[in-house]
Amino acid sequence: MKPFLWGRERCVRPSRIFYVAVLLSVVLWAVIFHSTSLQSGDDALEPPPDPCAGRYVYMYDLPPRFNADLARDCRRMSASTDMCRHVVNDGFGPSITDGASLPDSGAYATDQYMLELIFHARMRQHECLTADPAAAAAVYVPFYAEFDLAMTIDNSDMSVRNALPRDLVDWLARRAEWRAMGGRDHFLLASRPTWDLLCDPNGGGYGNSLMTFPAIRNMTVLAWEASPRHGNDFAVPYPSHFHPSSDAQVVAWQSRMRGLERQRLWCFAGGPRHESRKTGRNQIIEQCRSSSRCALLGKEAATKKPGLYTQGEYLPSHAMRLLESAEFCIQPRGDSYTRKSIFDTILAGCIPVFLHPISAYVQYTWYLPRDYKTYSVFIPQRDVLDRNASIEEVLTKIPPAKVAQMREEVIRLIPTVMYRDPAAKGMKIKDAFDIAVERVIDRVAKRRRAAAEGRECQDSVDGYDSWKYDLLEDGQKEVGPHEFDPYMFM
């Protein structure tokens, strides 16, 4: 074995270049680590996406004469009916404890004319409400048009009926929020057919002239019945009697309607009308009374009997029990083309039978399928009036499988035509309010884009064909002959 020789086999000392390379490598990795740490810190501090981006709504704090004072003066709305009992619970009315036909909680005796209060209360709790008008995608005007008109409609002086609407227009015109787009980003809701808000200010007629003022013409007007002849008003559902506070309540109700055993083929929840109204109601009642497979509301259901020209009032529990018992529910015209019972019927999971396209098909285009045969039956009003159609024969010919499909589609629609409890938190299911606000924002967004491009957005078409534009599919721009044309003058 050779001895270890220090002198011959010593370690070689690294060069200066080696140390420089090592130092540069350490510095490089330190920089990379520090940069990565900063990036991770930025990600951690970066706020999550704003769920309300592009969806904020600004609500005017109107002087109380335009809303709160009107609600407090509710006794002036009707000489024959105590409307103040309907104002309670943010317009939902008194609660109902009737587990037989309505849920144990969330059920109310809701009056259709309270929708302005319901919508206003919901907007106060809206998750995307903003105090900054510059951040808003749309501006809500909480004017109680129905309350005002109900208090003045018996006055023969049109200037009196138009006093508060004119006051509102003047108030809005002075606001910077209004001037920003000339009101084209504004919207309001009326618990009244818009026909009643279109009177000639220089003439007569039933109603007032709110929607004829140029400032209001720029806005989007929501109502539970829109005019098919005007382009700036859109129909939203009537309020029914169930106002849920959780998604679970909605799903449970749908399951209940899906599981009901329907003992009757058809029913009609309503009263007669004078023959001059030509609604088909009297003929419906005549046909129903002669059938063992149809039922009407009993006398015990009425709290106020209908007159020759006026509607009656019925206990909600009795009406809902009847609607829940039938496969099909007949929906003739009400005192106008539409009626609240349409949405009571959908809530009950009953397949609606319409006699006129203006009652639903050209009204609730934001809510109901364009293919009306998927969820309803259409029997022309004229055929019923002239006794050329047997309602029962038409319904009996529909195959059971088709009936089941139609009922399932109706039950699917239930959440979209409800107005949920304003205080409810965390609900994911969209209700009628959510859909209305979304569609208004979409309409305003198109107007903003057009303004940014220096052009006017042509989204309001008045005249005979106005209703046809609401039925156009995506990409369609021109209207033509339509299957509903023969019925639009009836």
C-alpha positions in Angstrom: 0.0 0.0 0.0 1.3 3.4 -1.0 1.6 6.0 1.7 -0.6 9.1 1.5 1.4 11.8 0.1 0.3 15.3 1.0 2.7 16.9 -1.3 1.7 15.2 -4.5 -2.1 14.7 -4.1 -3.4 18.1 -2.7 -6.9 19.6 -3.5 -7.1 22.1 -6.3 -8.4 25.6 -5.3 -11.5 26.7 -7.3 -11.1 29.6 -9.6 -12.6 33.1 -8.9 -15.0 32.5 -11.9 -16.5 29.6 -10.0 -17.4 31.7 -7.0 -18.9 34.4 -9.1 -21.1 31.8 -10.9 -22.3 30.4 -7.6 -23.1 33.9 -6.2 -25.1 34.8 -9.4 -27.1 31.6 -9.1 -28.1 32.2 -5.5 -29.1 35.8 -6.4 -31.2 34.6 -9.3 -33.1 32.0 -7.3 -33.7 34.6 -4.6 -35.2 37.0 -7.1 -37.4 34.3 -8.5 -38.6 33.2 -5.0 -39.3 36.8 -4.0 -41.2 37.5 -7.2 -43.3 34.3 -6.8 -44.1 35.2 -3.2 -45.3 38.7 -4.2 -47.5 37.3 -6.9 -49.0 34.8 -4.4 -49.6 37.7 -2.0 -51.3 39.8 -4.7 -53.6 36.9 -5.5 -54.5 36.5 -1.9 -55.3 40.2 -1.5 -57.1 40.5 -4.8 -60.9 40.8 -4.2 -63.2 38.2 -5.6 -65.2 39.1 -8.7 -68.1 41.4 -8.0 -71.4 39.4 -8.5 -73.3 42.6 -9.1 -71.0 43.9 -11.8 -73.2 45.2 -14.6 -76.3 44.5 -12.5 -76.5 47.4 -10.1 -79.8 49.2 -9.8 -80.2 52.7 -8.4 -83.6 53.5 -6.8 -84.8 57.1 -6.4 -85.8 58.2 -3.0 -89.0 59.9 -4.2 -90.8 62.5 -2.2 -93.5 60.6 -0.2 -96.4 62.1 -2.2 -95.4 59.7 -5.0 -95.6 56.5 -2.9 -95.6 56.3 0.9 -98.4 59.0 1.3 -100.5 57.2 -1.3 -100.2 53.9 0.6 -101.0 55.5 3.9 -104.2 57.0 2.3 -105.2 53.5 1.0 -108.9 54.0 2.2 -109.4 56.4 -0.7 -108.6 53.6 -3.3 -112.1 52.1 -3.2 -115.5 53.1 -1.8 -116.7 49.5 -1.5 -113.6 47.6 -0.5 -111.2 48.0 2.4 -107.9 48.1 0.4 -105.9 48.9 3.5 -106.0 45.3 4.6 -104.1 44.4 1.5 -101.3 46.9 2.2 -99.9 45.0 5.2 -96.8 42.8 4.9 -95.2 44.9 2.2 -98.2 44.4 -0.1 -98.6 40.6 0.4 -101.7 41.2 2.5 -102.8 39.2 5.5 -101.2 35.8 6.0 -103.2 32.6 5.4 -102.9 29.5 7.6 -104.4 26.9 5.4 -102.3 23.8 5.0 -104.9 22.1 2.8 -104.4 24.1 -0.4 -101.5 26.5 0.4 -98.2 26.0 2.4 -98.2 26.5 6.1 -95.8 29.4 5.8 -95.4 32.0 3.0 -99.1 32.0 2.0 -100.9 35.3 1.9 -104.3 36.8 0.6 -102.5 38.9 -1.9 -104.4 41.4 -4.0 -103.2 42.0 -7.6 -103.2 45.8 -7.1 -100.5 45.6 -4.5 -97.7 44.7 -6.9 -96.2 48.2 -6.8 -95.7 47.7 -3.0 -94.3 44.2 -3.5 -91.9 45.3 -6.1 -90.7 48.3 -4.1 -90.2 46.2 -1.0 -88.2 43.7 -2.9 -86.0 46.4 -4.5 -85.2 47.9 -1.0 -83.7 44.5 -0.2 -82.1 43.9 -3.6 -78.6 42.5 -3.3 -77.5 44.7 -6.2 -79.0 48.0 -5.0 -76.5 50.9 -5.2 -76.4 54.4 -3.8 -74.2 55.5 -6.7 -76.3 56.3 -9.9 -73.1 56.4 -12.0 -72.5 52.7 -11.1 -76.1 51.7 -12.0 -77.1 49.6 -14.9 -80.7 50.8 -14.5 -82.7 53.3 -12.5 -85.9 52.3 -10.7 -88.7 54.9 -10.2 -90.9 53.6 -7.3 -94.1 55.5 -8.2 -97.4 54.0 -7.1 -99.3 54.6 -10.3 -102.2 52.4 -9.4 -102.8 54.0 -6.0 -102.8 57.4 -7.6 -105.2 56.4 -10.4 -107.6 54.5 -8.1 -108.0 57.7 -6.0 -108.8 60.0 -8.9 -110.4 57.8 -11.6 -113.9 58.8 -10.7 -113.0 62.5 -11.3 -114.3 63.6 -14.7 -111.6 66.2 -15.0 -108.6 64.7 -16.8 -106.3 67.4 -15.5 -107.0 66.2 -12.0 -106.2 62.6 -12.9 -103.0 63.8 -14.6 -101.9 66.1 -11.8 -99.5 63.7 -10.0 -98.2 62.0 -13.1 -97.3 65.5 -14.5 -95.7 66.3 -11.1 -93.6 63.1 -11.3 -92.4 64.0 -14.9 -91.4 67.5 -13.8 -89.5 66.1 -10.7 -87.6 63.6 -12.8 -86.7 66.1 -15.5 -84.8 68.2 -12.9 -82.6 65.3 -11.9 -79.1 64.8 -13.2 -79.7 61.0 -13.2 -82.5 61.6 -15.6 -80.6 63.9 -17.9 -77.8 61.4 -18.3 -79.8 59.3 -20.8 -83.0 61.2 -21.0 -84.7 58.5 -18.9 -83.8 55.7 -21.3 -82.2 53.8 -18.4 -85.2 54.3 -16.1 -88.1 51.9 -15.4 -91.2 51.8 -13.3 -93.9 49.3 -12.5 -97.7 49.9 -12.5 -100.3 47.6 -10.8 -102.7 48.3 -13.6 -103.2 47.5 -17.3 -101.2 50.0 -19.3 -104.3 50.6 -21.4 -105.5 52.7 -18.4 -102.4 54.9 -18.5 -102.6 55.8 -22.2 -105.6 58.2 -22.3 -105.3 61.3 -24.5 -104.5 64.2 -22.1 -106.7 66.5 -24.2 -109.6 64.0 -24.4 -111.5 61.7 -22.2 -111.3 58.0 -21.5 -111.0 55.6 -18.5 -107.7 56.3 -16.8 -104.9 58.9 -17.0 -102.2 59.9 -19.5 -99.1 58.8 -17.5 -97.6 56.8 -20.4 -98.3 59.4 -23.1 -95.8 62.0 -21.7 -92.6 62.0 -23.7 -90.4 61.5 -20.6 -92.3 58.3 -19.7 -92.2 57.1 -23.3 -88.4 57.0 -23.0 -88.7 54.7 -20.0 -89.4 51.0 -19.7 -92.8 50.4 -18.1 -93.7 47.1 -16.4 -97.3 46.1 -15.6 -99.3 42.9 -15.2 -101.0 43.7 -18.5 -99.2 45.4 -21.4 -100.6 46.9 -24.5 -99.8 44.9 -27.7 -99.8 48.2 -29.6 -96.9 49.9 -27.8 -93.2 49.1 -27.6 -92.1 50.4 -24.2 -94.3 48.4 -21.9 -93.8 44.8 -20.8 -96.0 42.4 -18.9 -94.9 40.8 -15.6 -96.9 38.1 -13.7 -99.7 39.0 -11.3 -98.8 38.2 -7.7 -100.3 35.0 -6.5 -100.7 33.7 -3.0 -97.4 31.9 -2.2 -94.3 34.0 -1.5 -91.5 31.6 -0.5 -88.5 32.4 1.7 -86.2 29.5 0.6 -85.3 27.4 -2.3 -86.4 24.4 -0.3 -89.9 25.8 0.0 -90.2 26.2 -3.8 -88.9 22.7 -4.5 -91.2 21.2 -1.9 -94.2 23.0 -3.5 -93.3 21.8 -6.9 -93.0 18.2 -5.6 -96.4 18.5 -4.0 -98.1 19.8 -7.2 -96.3 17.0 -9.1 -97.7 14.3 -6.8 -101.4 15.5 -6.6 -104.1 13.2 -7.8 -106.3 15.4 -10.1 -109.9 14.2 -9.7 -111.4 16.4 -12.4 -110.6 16.9 -16.1 -111.2 20.7 -16.0 -112.5 23.6 -13.9 -113.2 27.3 -14.1 -112.5 29.6 -11.1 -114.5 32.7 -11.9 -117.9 34.2 -12.3 -120.1 35.3 -15.2 -120.0 38.6 -17.1 -122.6 40.6 -19.0 -123.0 39.2 -22.5 -121.8 42.5 -23.9 -118.3 41.7 -22.6 -118.1 38.7 -25.0 -115.5 36.9 -22.8 -117.0 33.4 -23.2 -117.4 33.1 -19.4 -121.1 32.4 -19.5 -120.7 29.7 -22.2 -117.9 28.2 -20.1 -120.1 28.1 -17.0 -122.9 26.6 -19.1 -120.7 23.8 -20.4 -119.1 23.1 -17.0 -122.5 22.7 -15.3 -123.6 20.2 -17.8 -120.5 18.0 -17.3 -119.6 15.5 -14.5 -115.9 16.1 -15.2 -115.9 19.9 -14.5 -116.2 22.0 -11.4 -116.9 25.7 -10.6 -116.3 27.7 -7.5 -119.0 27.1 -5.0 -121.1 29.9 -3.4 -119.2 29.4 -0.1 -116.0 30.6 -1.9 -117.3 34.1 -2.6 -116.6 36.9 -0.2 -118.0 39.4 -2.7 -120.3 38.3 -5.5 -119.4 39.5 -9.0 -121.8 42.0 -10.7 -122.7 42.1 -14.3 -119.6 44.2 -15.1 -117.4 43.8 -12.0 -115.2 41.1 -10.6 -116.0 39.1 -7.5 -113.7 38.3 -4.6 -113.0 34.7 -3.6 -111.3 33.1 -0.7 -107.8 32.1 -1.9 -107.9 28.8 -0.2 -111.1 27.8 -2.0 -109.9 29.0 -5.4 -106.5 27.2 -5.0 -108.2 24.0 -3.9 -110.3 24.0 -7.0 -107.4 24.7 -9.3 -105.3 21.9 -7.7 -108.1 19.4 -8.3 -108.2 19.6 -12.1 -106.0 18.7 -15.0 -106.9 21.8 -17.0 -108.0 25.2 -15.8 -110.0 27.5 -18.2 -108.6 31.0 -18.5 -111.0 33.3 -20.5 -110.5 37.1 -20.5 -111.0 38.9 -17.2 -112.1 42.5 -16.8 -109.3 43.1 -19.3 -107.5 40.6 -21.5 -105.6 39.0 -18.6 -106.5 37.8 -15.1 -104.7 36.9 -11.9 -106.1 33.4 -12.0 -103.6 32.6 -14.8 -100.8 32.6 -12.3 -102.8 31.0 -9.5 -103.4 28.2 -12.1 -99.6 27.8 -12.8 -98.9 27.9 -9.1 -101.4 25.0 -8.8 -99.7 23.0 -11.5 -102.8 23.1 -13.6 -102.6 23.3 -17.4 -104.1 26.6 -18.5 -106.6 26.8 -21.4 -106.6 30.2 -23.1 -109.3 31.6 -25.3 -107.3 34.7 -26.5 -103.6 35.1 -27.4 -103.5 38.5 -25.7 -104.3 36.8 -22.4 -100.9 35.2 -22.2 -99.0 34.4 -25.4 -98.2 38.0 -26.5 -98.1 39.3 -23.0 -95.6 37.3 -20.8 -92.9 36.8 -23.4 -90.2 37.2 -20.7 -91.7 34.3 -18.7 -93.6 31.8 -20.8 -92.3 29.5 -23.6 -92.7 30.8 -27.1 -94.1 27.4 -28.0 -97.4 27.7 -26.2 -98.4 24.2 -27.0 -95.8 22.9 -24.6 -97.6 24.1 -21.5 -101.2 25.2 -22.5 -104.2 24.6 -24.8 -105.7 27.3 -27.1 -109.4 27.2 -27.9 -110.4 30.3 -29.9 -112.8 32.5 -28.0 -115.1 32.9 -31.0 -115.6 29.1 -31.1 -116.8 29.1 -27.5 -119.0 32.2 -27.9 -120.7 30.7 -31.0 -120.9 27.3 -29.3 -118.9 25.7 -32.1 -116.4 24.0 -29.6 -116.9 21.6 -26.8 -114.2 22.4 -24.3 -114.4 18.9 -22.9 -114.1 17.2 -26.3 -111.0 19.2 -27.1 -109.4 18.3 -23.8 -110.3 14.6 -23.9 -108.6 14.2 -27.2 -105.2 15.1 -25.8 -103.2 11.9 -25.1 -102.3 11.2 -21.4 -98.6 11.2 -22.2 -98.9 14.7 -23.7 -100.9 15.9 -20.7 -98.1 14.7 -18.4 -95.5 16.5 -20.4 -97.5 19.7 -20.3 -98.1 19.5 -16.6 -94.4 19.0 -16.0 -93.7 22.1 -18.0 -96.2 24.1 -16.0 -94.6 22.9 -12.7 -91.2 23.9 -14.1 -92.6 27.4 -14.6 -93.8 27.9 -11.0 -90.7 29.6 -9.6 -90.5 32.1 -12.4 -94.0 33.5 -11.8 -93.7 33.8 -8.0 -92.6 36.9 -6.0 -90.5 35.7 -3.1 -90.3 37.1 0.4 -88.2 40.3 0.2 -86.4 39.4 3.4 -85.3 36.0 2.1 -81.5 35.5 2.0 -79.4 33.1 -0.1 -82.1 32.0 -2.6 -80.6 30.8 -5.9 -83.9 30.3 -7.7 -84.9 33.3 -9.8 -88.4 34.6 -9.3 -90.5 37.0 -11.4 -88.8 40.1 -9.9 -85.3 38.7 -10.8 -86.3 38.0 -14.4 -88.0 41.4 -14.8 -84.9 43.3 -13.5 -82.6 41.2 -15.7 -84.6 41.9 -18.8 -84.8 45.6 -18.1 -81.0 45.8 -17.6 -80.5 43.9 -20.9 -82.7 46.5 -22.6 -80.9 49.4 -21.1 -77.5 47.8 -22.0 -78.5 47.8 -25.7 -79.5 51.4 -25.4 -76.1 52.3 -23.9 -74.2 50.5 -26.6 -76.2 52.3 -29.3 -75.5 55.7 -27.6 -71.8 54.9 -27.3 -71.8 54.2 -31.1 -73.6 57.4 -31.8 -76.9 55.9 -32.9 -80.4 55.6 -31.5 -81.5 52.2 -30.3 -84.7 51.2 -32.1 -86.2 49.0 -29.5 -89.8 50.5 -29.3 -92.2 49.9 -32.2 -95.7 51.2 -31.8 -98.7 50.2 -33.9 -100.5 47.1 -34.9 -97.4 44.9 -35.3 -95.7 46.0 -32.0 -96.5 42.7 -30.3 -94.9 40.7 -33.1 -91.5 42.2 -32.3 -91.6 40.7 -28.8 -92.1 37.2 -30.3 -89.1 37.4 -32.6 -86.4 34.8 -32.1 -82.8 35.7 -31.6 -81.4 37.0 -34.9 -84.7 37.8 -36.4 -85.4 41.4 -37.3 -88.4 41.4 -39.6 -92.0 40.6 -38.8 -94.6 39.1 -41.1 -98.0 37.3 -41.0 -98.7 35.5 -37.7 -101.1 32.8 -36.6 -102.5 35.2 -34.0 -103.4 37.9 -36.5 -107.1 36.9 -36.8 -107.6 37.3 -33.1 -106.0 40.7 -32.4 -109.1 42.7 -33.0 -111.5 40.5 -31.0 
